[in-house]
Every structure is written in C-alpha cells, then in structure tokens.
Amino acid sequence: MPPLTIIIFGASGDLTSRKLIPALFHLDMAGLLPDDANIVGVARRPFSNDAFRSSVEPMTREAMLSMGESWFPGAWNRFAKRLFYVAGDATTTEGLQHLTEFLQKREGTTGGQRLYYLSVSPDLYPQIAARFGEAGYEKEIGGFRRVVIEKPFGHNLETGRAVNKSLHACFREDQIYRIDHYLGKETVQNILIFRFANTMFEPLWNHQYIDHVQITAAEKVPVGKRGGYYNDSGVLRDMFQSHLLQVVTMVAMENPGRYTADRLRNEKIKVLEAMKISKVEDAFNNIAVGQYDGYRNEEGVPKDSKTPTYAAIRLEIDNGRWSNVPFYVRSGKSMRSRYSEVSIQFRCPPHMLIPMPPGETLECNHLSLILQPNEGIRLNFQTKVPEVDGTRLQARDLAFDYRDAFTERALPEAYERLLLDAIMGEATLFMRNDEIEQAWEIMDPLIAATEAANAPQPEVYAPGSDGPKCADALLAKEGRKWQKIR
Ligand SMILES: NC(=O)c1ccc[n+]([C@@H]2O[C@H](COP(=O)([O-])OP(=O)(O)OC[C@H]3O[C@@H](n4cnc5c(N)ncnc54)[C@H](OP(=O)(O)O)[C@@H]3O)[C@@H](O)[C@H]2O)c1
C-alpha cells in the first residue's frame, strides 16, 4: 500500500492539541493506524519537529488520563516519531511550497494516500482550496486524496453554498468529509441501532403512538474566552444548524435499508426537506430565545449584544410518519448541567383502567436516549404501588447504562471514530453538501427573525438555571412541558 500522510492545517491550534492528536495517538495505541502512517502539522508559526512533538504531548496525556486510561511514555515516544511539522501559510502559493517538497520526498514517484485536515478558521477554506487546486493536491496519484473540514459550514445559506462551491472547484464531493463530531458520538450512532436492530419500538415510532419529541443539548459552561467568536454565531448557528438538526434526522429518518453513506444521507436529506420552513415574520411562533445574565460582560461581547445563548425551537416534519408530531429542540450555555438527550413522549392510553385521583394527571410513557453524560436509555412506565388498600400508580424507569454494560473501556471519543472513518473512506457519519444547504434553509428564517433590527431582546435567564421562561411558554401553549434536565 502507498504510504498514508495525514496533514493537519492549523497544527498549533486548540482543536489539534485537544482532540486530533489525542485521537490519533489512541488509534495508534489500538493498532489501528497503518505502520507507515505519518502526521504532518502545518501552521504559519515556526516550529521544529521536536518542538511540535513537545507542544502536543501535555494535552494528549491529559486527554488519556481524563478518559481513565494510563499514560505510557514508551507508546508516546513511538507515536511521536510519526509526527512532523512544516511551517507555511496555507493560503499562499509560497506557503505550500515546503509542504509540497516534503510530500514529494516522502511519496517519491509512486505517490501516496493523503488526508488533509483543515483545522483552521473556516474563512480560510476558499483560499486554501484554491491553492490546493493550483498545487494539484486533489489528484489521486498512488492513492486517495480526501479533505476533512470543520464546522461552521458558512454563516447562512448563501455563504454555505459559497463554501461548497469553493471546495468543489478543487475536490469531488466524495473527497470532502464534513465533520460533525455529534455524529461520531457512540450514543448518537446508537439511535439508528436502537430503532432498526430491535423490533419493539419501530412499529410505535410514528404519529399514531408518539405525541412529540424533545431534544436537549444543555451546556453548563458559559462562553468563556470564546466570546468574540460566539457572539457572531450564537446558539442557533453553533448548535442547531448542524449538530441538533443532525440528531433530528437520526430520530426521524426512514430505514435506509443498508448502512452505507449514500443510503443514510439520502434518508437524512428527505427529513430535512420535509421540515416546514418558517417565515421570518412568524418565526417567533416557533422559537424562544434567551441570553444568560452576565453574557454581555464576557470578553469580546458587545455591551448591547442581542445574540442568543439559549434557544428552543419547534419543528414540524411534514410527512406521513410525523404528521402533527412537533419536535421541540433546545440548547443553551451556562445552564444547570451538561446534559443531552432525545426524549420520545408517547401518547397517553386512550382509556384509563384506573381513574387518576382528582388533581393528578397521568405521566404518559416516555423514552429517554441519554447522549451525555451517563449515556444510557431509560423507559419510563407506570407501575402499581405495592399495597393492600387500593390501586395507586407510580411512574418508574427501566434503565440501561452504557458504562455498566460495557465496562472494558471508556466510550470512544467521537474524533477517533471520525478520523478512522475518514482514513478508511467511510463517509456515513459525515455530512453531504445538500444536507448543509437544506439545514441553512431551515435555520435562516429563524436566525433572521432573532437578528432583525426590531427583534426583541433575548430573555435573560439566570446562569445555572434551565433557561428562560419563554421556552416553557413555547410548549405550554400546546399543553406540554419540558422534561427535567438531569
Ligand atoms: N476548538 C474546538 O473545540 C473546535 C470545535 C469545533 C470546531 N472547531 C473548528 O476547528 C477549526 C480550528 O479551531 P481551533 O479552535 O483549533 O482554532 P485556533 O486555536 O484558532 O487555531 C487555528 C490554527 O490555524 C492556524 N492558521 C491560521 N491561519 C493559517 C494559515 N493561513 N495557514 C496555516 N495555518 C493557519 C493557526 O496557527 P498560526 O497562527 O501559527 O498559523 C492555528 O494553528 C475551526 O474551523 C473551528 O471552527 C473547533
């Protein structure tokens, strides 16, 4: 096999040291990297190979220890020999010159396999893709050429299309791997297995039995030092356009028949295309936004910022399976806890065998797919309280916990799975250009409504709370309420 080179642009950045190098090291320890694989870091600042190796070691060690694994200096030293550094500005022809020479020397006349990972600001993608095209980086001499890109994929539909166009000027669509680390999470992948490898739930997975669906992605941390970046995007771009709409597609899609990239992505796009698109003028019927108290004092945030740090949106999927089943999706920063789940709220029984006592209502079945932390599945159902006098009902959980069930190792990190998939050419968990554009079509009117000059100020919520009251009102007006954030 021709040699594999993984080229990380943005090698001195946060993502590289916190996620990419630890994931590659872990893959190496598991024997999953080819023997001859090398990793070349590229950024503008000068570094020697040794300085680069030393710069990424502490974060890798920290990542291993935080996963409950031991640190093996010998394994690191062996892995570090795979690491190289080439300084250069990837947006200029001269900047790529040294990298081109490095690759030519490594691959000789037979060529090699290359994975380009763009861990740089997305504003640079068009320029970098143009330089790649001029240097012939897309030509598959001796092996594949693939490019991995990180979100955000544009700022709205127009810029999202422009990013896709600039990438297509150099690469074929099947060479482009758009990463959404949510799809690399074990628990998100398990949504499909849960639905399609079990017979029990799929017959119920429709409007006849499901009243509504809730998806929550709560973060405990505030924006911290990322205020400048965050204020330009806000929660709707940062969490909804990609991560959360992707989770909705996994919950709502039809069985793809086979687990292949195109089959899966064809089904996901059908869900996105079936979503009703709000008009800007009545978007506030379907959205509630908040901003945590103190956000405007964060570094890099303007004192009059209207950027939402919390949003709850109501989506409708206009097809036979999901007719009249709202999907309520919420996400926010500085909330009570870090907690993500998909909650399927089933309809109540059409007739009650035992009438509820006056003033009490039945808690109808719900199923929680807990994505993080304490990953697991909980099915909430009614039981009879054991007692001799009378018949009382009480809701209880049937629970499955990943960490109890699979004790051998920590859940794999999303980046490990996604990097290995990109190396293997397995694109199932990466997003296609049409998914990105359709997701912007859905989000653009909602975002435009919150950014309009006459848009109301997002409601202030207390840090450490469950979000603003207006999010409760969004559900209350349809007689529903949010599940507790655990
Ligand atoms: N950090 C995260 O947790 C996270 C999460 C999700 C997505 N992302 C995405 O991942 C990407 C990287 O994020 P990050 O947080 O790692 O950013 P970062 O810490 O700001 O790092 C950016 C890197 O790009 C390099 N760079 C800038 N201009 C360059 C150029 N012209 N040529 C070559 N290298 C250049 C910088 O080094 P020099 O200044 O030395 O060139 C630096 O190594 C972004 O697309 C971001 O949106 C990050």
The ligand as an ORCA input file, in Angstrom:
! r2SCAN-3c Opt
* xyz 0 1
  N     -11.555     24.124     19.200
  C     -12.676     23.418     19.187
  O     -13.089     22.793     20.179
  C     -13.489     23.334     17.914
  C     -14.736     22.676     17.959
  C     -15.479     22.557     16.780
  C     -14.981     23.076     15.602
  N     -13.779     23.729     15.600
  C     -13.280     24.231     14.323
  O     -11.958     23.737     14.142
  C     -11.164     24.670     13.449
  C      -9.943     25.026     14.280
  O     -10.361     25.570     15.508
  P      -9.320     25.900     16.685
  O     -10.156     26.201     17.868
  O      -8.277     24.866     16.770
  O      -8.677     27.277     16.163
  P      -7.363     28.007     16.685
  O      -6.981     27.543     18.037
  O      -7.588     29.461     16.465
  O      -6.243     27.507     15.674
  C      -6.169     27.921     14.350
  C      -4.923     27.338     13.728
  O      -4.848     27.753     12.374
  C      -3.516     28.158     12.087
  N      -3.569     29.083     10.947
  C      -4.181     30.282     10.888
  N      -4.021     30.816      9.664
  C      -3.309     29.925      8.937
  C      -2.827     29.912      7.615
  N      -3.053     30.931      6.781
  N      -2.124     28.838      7.182
  C      -1.869     27.788      8.027
  N      -2.319     27.743      9.301
  C      -3.018     28.804      9.747
  C      -3.050     28.788     13.403
  O      -1.649     28.830     13.550
  P      -0.708     30.035     13.028
  O      -1.281     31.288     13.599
  O       0.653     29.685     13.528
  O      -0.786     29.993     11.551
  C      -3.626     27.766     14.379
  O      -2.783     26.640     14.432
  C     -12.086     25.849     13.166
  O     -12.694     25.608     11.921
  C     -13.151     25.739     14.253
  O     -14.359     26.341     13.846
  C     -13.032     23.854     16.731
*
